[in-house]
Amino acid sequence: MADLKNKKILITEDDPSFMRFLAYLLGKEGYEVISASNGLEGLVKAQEEKPDILILDVMLPGMDGFEVCSRLRSEPQTARLPILMLSAKGQDADRATGLKVGADVYLNKPVERSLLLSTIESLLAKNK
């Protein structure tokens, strides 16, 4: 799976400690990490930085993750961007909404490191 490394991951997350954890974990795995701390910044960076995958929180200041995901799916240049929603909102309705607006995968926080990494690898492999 060495060809999946050196991929660019955009993390849109408003919790600084969780952001640091994700950035450390993914950086250690060889990924290039870009971060955004609110929905609008995430939307802009997804369009400008052209990441290979987006990890998106649902509860964000300003524009929530559902709205960001929906907007990215409606833009031709980001319509196929793999989106992994990672949220503390674990209700079935939240998961259904996330998938309906276009997330490829919806995982709950806290997430197991191995599950997160395998999910990222499978999304990247699918989108090569």
VMD Tcl script that draws the C-alpha trace (Angstrom):
set ca {
  {0.00 0.00 0.00}
  {3.04 2.28 -0.24}
  {1.54 4.06 -3.25}
  {-1.22 5.47 -1.04}
  {1.25 7.42 1.09}
  {2.21 10.98 0.20}
  {-1.48 11.64 -0.31}
  {-2.95 14.92 0.83}
  {-5.65 14.79 3.51}
  {-7.77 17.80 4.42}
  {-9.12 17.64 7.97}
  {-12.00 20.00 8.75}
  {-12.39 19.88 12.51}
  {-13.08 22.62 15.09}
  {-11.73 20.79 18.17}
  {-8.01 21.75 18.37}
  {-6.97 18.75 20.44}
  {-8.73 16.24 18.15}
  {-7.24 18.06 15.13}
  {-3.74 17.70 16.63}
  {-4.37 14.02 17.30}
  {-5.52 13.37 13.72}
  {-2.71 15.46 12.19}
  {-0.12 13.58 14.28}
  {-1.59 10.16 13.52}
  {-1.90 10.76 9.77}
  {1.42 12.57 9.49}
  {3.12 9.60 11.16}
  {1.53 7.36 8.51}
  {3.12 9.45 5.74}
  {0.14 11.57 4.70}
  {0.39 15.30 4.02}
  {-2.14 16.98 6.32}
  {-3.92 20.28 5.70}
  {-6.38 21.59 8.25}
  {-9.41 23.83 8.41}
  {-11.19 24.80 11.62}
  {-14.62 25.74 10.24}
  {-16.96 24.77 7.42}
  {-16.29 27.70 5.09}
  {-12.51 27.32 5.42}
  {-12.89 23.59 4.72}
  {-14.96 24.28 1.63}
  {-12.43 26.79 0.27}
  {-9.42 24.58 1.01}
  {-11.11 21.55 -0.58}
  {-11.44 23.57 -3.79}
  {-8.01 25.26 -3.70}
  {-5.73 22.57 -2.24}
  {-7.21 19.64 -4.19}
  {-6.81 17.07 -1.38}
  {-7.00 13.34 -2.07}
  {-9.51 12.87 0.75}
  {-11.51 15.03 3.17}
  {-12.12 14.14 6.81}
  {-15.09 16.25 7.81}
  {-16.64 16.92 11.22}
  {-20.40 17.55 11.27}
  {-20.63 20.11 14.07}
  {-18.62 23.07 12.81}
  {-18.90 26.83 13.40}
  {-20.74 28.70 10.66}
  {-21.45 26.08 8.01}
  {-21.92 22.52 9.29}
  {-20.37 19.43 7.74}
  {-23.60 18.38 6.04}
  {-23.72 21.70 4.16}
  {-20.00 21.53 3.26}
  {-20.44 17.99 1.92}
  {-23.53 18.93 -0.08}
  {-21.77 21.94 -1.64}
  {-18.66 19.92 -2.53}
  {-20.80 17.27 -4.22}
  {-22.52 19.94 -6.34}
  {-19.21 21.31 -7.71}
  {-17.72 19.44 -10.69}
  {-14.11 19.74 -9.42}
  {-14.94 18.28 -5.98}
  {-17.88 16.01 -6.83}
  {-15.71 12.87 -6.69}
  {-13.57 13.84 -3.67}
  {-13.69 11.01 -1.11}
  {-15.39 12.37 2.02}
  {-15.15 10.68 5.40}
  {-17.50 12.21 7.95}
  {-16.24 11.81 11.48}
  {-18.64 13.03 14.15}
  {-19.73 12.71 17.74}
  {-23.30 12.81 16.36}
  {-23.91 9.08 16.33}
  {-27.65 8.78 15.79}
  {-28.94 6.79 12.81}
  {-30.58 9.98 11.50}
  {-27.21 11.81 11.52}
  {-25.53 8.94 9.68}
  {-28.40 8.81 7.15}
  {-28.15 12.58 6.57}
  {-24.37 12.37 6.13}
  {-24.66 9.64 3.53}
  {-27.59 11.39 1.82}
  {-25.62 14.63 1.33}
  {-22.77 12.66 -0.21}
  {-20.33 11.34 2.41}
  {-18.66 8.12 1.33}
  {-18.33 6.92 4.93}
  {-19.75 8.14 8.26}
  {-17.80 7.17 11.39}
  {-18.49 8.07 15.01}
  {-16.06 9.69 17.44}
  {-14.19 8.41 19.25}
  {-12.88 6.27 16.40}
  {-10.43 3.40 16.64}
  {-7.10 4.24 15.05}
  {-7.05 1.02 13.00}
  {-10.59 1.58 11.67}
  {-9.80 5.18 10.72}
  {-6.61 4.23 8.88}
  {-8.14 1.27 7.05}
  {-11.13 3.40 6.01}
  {-8.83 6.12 4.65}
  {-6.75 3.55 2.76}
  {-9.79 1.91 1.21}
  {-11.26 5.28 0.13}
  {-7.93 6.28 -1.44}
  {-7.54 2.90 -3.17}
  {-11.06 3.13 -4.58}
  {-10.39 6.60 -5.95}
  {-7.00 6.04 -7.62}
}
mol new
graphics top color blue
foreach p $ca { graphics top sphere $p radius 0.5 }
foreach p [lrange $ca 0 end-1] q [lrange $ca 1 end] { graphics top cylinder $p $q radius 0.2 }
display resetview
